[in-house]
Amino acid sequence: MQHQPLDDLELEELENFLDSDAVHEDCQNFVMAHGFLTALAICPEPPASSQWLPLVFEETPNFTSDKEQKHIENLMVRLASDIQKELESEDDFLVPCEIEVSSDPNELSELEEWASGFMEGVFFTERSWFETEKEEEVAELLLPFMVASGLFEDEEVQQIRESEKLTKSCIEQIPQLVTDLFLVLRTEPEKKPNKPKPQRGPKGGKSSNKGKGGKKR
């Protein structure tokens, strides 16, 4: 079945539902859910919707009917597919909010909500992000997301957050870094071709080092 992207009315419907009284107070709003699903879409082994939907909702919403539940969950799954398709395209990734942090410590900007959802997605699939030979590169690329989320008390993150100029410079990289992370985690490392070993005569004067050659793969 061909993927059908969400249209503007469906996006608005989903956003309104996630902000409604039908959901738990800790349910992710649309921007947080978008960040969360973006991280899952980057993950090489994204979890099934049956695993991540409960994290978005926190608790099962008070759906008015089975039909509504199926409809809303379908919108969520299609949103995840939209994000996946966007990452797989050659288009620039669009973060669905302004790239700015709040000047009020008691109020989060939409980017901070998006980044906190993104980092929740990273932690949910942590093994796929960090238990690889690319761990250091991934950790470096994640720094601006950590800065934007406001969730971390690391010295490096706090030093950046204390400087408006450094913070701005850091978080402006996020849209490009989404694509960079996708490429890093979804691309197999280049395998260097095996160099042919020098041929020796059958009875050369030097040791043939039998038993130390690598096995053919």
C-alpha positions as a printed Julia matrix, in Angstrom:
217×3 Matrix{Float64}:
   0.0     0.0    0.0
   1.41    3.39  -1.0
   2.26    5.76   1.84
  -0.13    8.69   2.17
   1.41   11.73   3.91
  -0.64   13.58   6.5
  -2.34   16.68   5.1
  -2.68   19.96   7.01
  -6.11   19.09   8.42
  -4.88   15.72   9.71
  -1.81   17.34  11.28
  -4.05   19.88  13.01
  -6.38   17.12  14.18
  -3.5    15.15  15.67
  -2.03   18.23  17.33
  -5.39   19.13  18.87
  -5.94   15.61  20.16
  -2.52   15.5   21.86
  -3.41   18.78  23.59
  -6.93   17.7   24.57
  -8.39   16.54  27.88
  -8.63   13.03  26.44
  -4.94   12.4   27.08
  -2.86   12.09  30.25
  -1.26   15.31  31.52
   2.18   13.85  30.76
   1.26   12.87  27.2
   3.69   14.25  24.62
   2.35   17.21  22.68
   2.74   17.27  18.9
   6.16   18.95  18.87
   7.57   16.55  21.49
   6.1    13.57  19.67
   7.66   14.77  16.41
  11.09   14.96  18.09
  10.6    11.54  19.67
   9.6     9.95  16.35
  12.49   11.66  14.56
  14.95    9.93  16.88
  13.22    6.59  16.33
  13.34    7.12  12.55
  17.1     7.69  12.74
  17.62    4.53  14.8
  18.91    1.6   12.65
  16.4    -0.75  14.3
  13.29    1.37  14.99
  10.81   -0.23  17.42
   7.3    -1.24  16.42
   4.45    1.22  16.96
   3.04   -1.06  19.67
   6.2    -0.3   21.67
   6.42    3.46  21.18
   2.75    4.53  21.2
   2.42    3.95  24.98
   5.41    6.27  25.53
   3.81    9.03  23.49
   0.48    8.77  25.31
   1.88    7.95  28.8
  -1.48    6.31  29.5
  -4.16    5.09  27.11
  -6.24    8.16  26.16
  -9.96    8.31  26.82
 -10.97    7.51  23.28
 -14.65    7.94  22.51
 -14.7     4.69  20.54
 -12.55    1.95  19.07
 -12.91    3.74  15.75
 -11.4     6.93  17.16
  -8.56    4.99  18.76
  -7.73    3.29  15.47
  -7.93    6.6   13.64
  -5.63    8.52  16.03
  -3.11    5.69  16.23
  -3.11    5.52  12.44
  -2.34    9.24  12.28
   0.58    8.71  14.66
   1.96    5.84  12.59
   1.62    7.88   9.4
   3.44   10.78  11.06
   6.3     8.4   11.88
   6.32    7.28   8.24
   6.31   10.91   7.04
   9.41   11.61   9.13
  11.09    8.44   7.89
  10.41    9.37   4.26
  11.72   12.89   4.82
  14.96   11.53   6.25
  15.37    9.15   3.34
  14.86   11.95   0.81
  17.56   14.38  -0.25
  15.55   17.34   1.04
  16.66   19.42   4.02
  15.06   18.22   7.24
  12.45   20.6    8.64
  12.12   20.9   12.41
   8.44   21.9   13.05
   9.22   24.93  15.19
  11.42   27.99  15.53
  15.08   27.24  16.3
  15.28   29.11  19.58
  15.35   28.48  23.31
  13.26   30.3   25.88
  14.7    33.19  27.87
  12.31   32.28  30.69
  13.68   29.38  32.8
  10.12   28.45  33.78
   8.86   28.18  30.22
  10.02   25.87  27.45
  10.23   26.94  23.84
   8.88   24.55  21.21
  12.45   23.66  20.22
  13.2    22.67  23.8
  10.1    20.46  23.78
  11.09   18.98  20.41
  14.65   18.31  21.6
  13.48   16.74  24.87
  11.23   14.41  22.86
  14.17   13.65  20.57
  16.45   12.77  23.49
  13.7    10.58  24.99
  13.69    8.7   21.69
  17.48    8.36  21.86
  17.31    6.93  25.39
  14.48    4.58  24.4
  16.68    3.07  21.68
  20.0     3.77  23.43
  21.65    0.52  22.49
  21.38    1.25  18.76
  22.95    4.69  19.22
  25.88    3.99  21.5
  26.85    0.33  21.41
  28.61    0.7   18.07
  32.02    1.75  16.78
  30.41    5.13  15.98
  29.67    5.95  19.63
  32.06    8.91  19.91
  30.89   10.47  16.64
  27.24   10.06  17.62
  27.84   11.58  21.07
  29.5    14.61  19.49
  26.64   15.11  17.02
  24.09   14.88  19.85
  25.56   17.79  21.84
  23.33   20.51  20.27
  20.23   18.38  20.97
  21.35   18.04  24.59
  21.87   21.8   24.8
  18.46   22.54  23.28
  16.59   20.08  25.49
  17.68   21.7   28.75
  17.65   18.26  30.37
  21.36   17.91  31.03
  23.58   19.29  33.77
  26.89   18.33  32.14
  29.52   21.05  32.56
  30.01   21.44  28.79
  26.26   21.76  28.19
  25.84   24.28  31.01
  28.71   26.42  29.75
  27.06   26.63  26.33
  23.63   27.39  27.81
  25.1    30.25  29.86
  26.16   32.0   26.66
  23.38   33.23  24.4
  25.79   33.44  21.47
  27.15   29.91  21.97
  23.66   28.51  22.45
  22.39   30.12  19.26
  25.4    28.92  17.28
  24.97   25.41  18.68
  21.24   24.9   18.18
  21.23   26.35  14.66
  23.03   23.18  13.58
  20.17   20.88  14.63
  18.29   20.54  11.29
  21.51   19.57   9.48
  22.62   17.31  12.33
  19.36   15.33  12.1
  20.4    14.39   8.56
  24.02   13.79   9.63
  22.94   11.41  12.41
  20.7     9.53  10.0
  23.58    9.08   7.57
  26.04    8.07  10.28
  23.78    5.46  11.88
  22.23    4.13   8.69
  25.43    3.88   6.61
  27.65    0.86   6.87
  31.3     1.72   7.59
  33.49    1.48   4.54
  35.37   -1.78   4.38
  38.96   -1.46   3.29
  39.87   -3.95   0.58
  42.25   -6.68   1.64
  45.67   -6.06   0.23
  47.05   -9.07  -1.64
  49.88  -10.74   0.2
  53.21  -10.93  -1.57
  53.69  -14.25  -3.28
  56.58  -16.37  -2.18
  58.29  -19.16  -3.94
  57.45  -22.67  -2.82
  60.8   -22.98  -1.08
  61.77  -19.42  -0.27
  64.63  -18.76   2.04
  62.39  -17.0    4.61
  59.67  -18.38   6.81
  56.28  -18.63   5.09
  54.48  -17.73   8.4
  52.03  -20.58   8.03
  49.1   -20.38  10.4
  49.22  -16.57  10.79
  47.31  -15.59   7.66
  43.78  -14.2    8.0
  40.86  -16.42   7.09
  38.96  -15.64   3.95
  35.56  -14.09   4.56
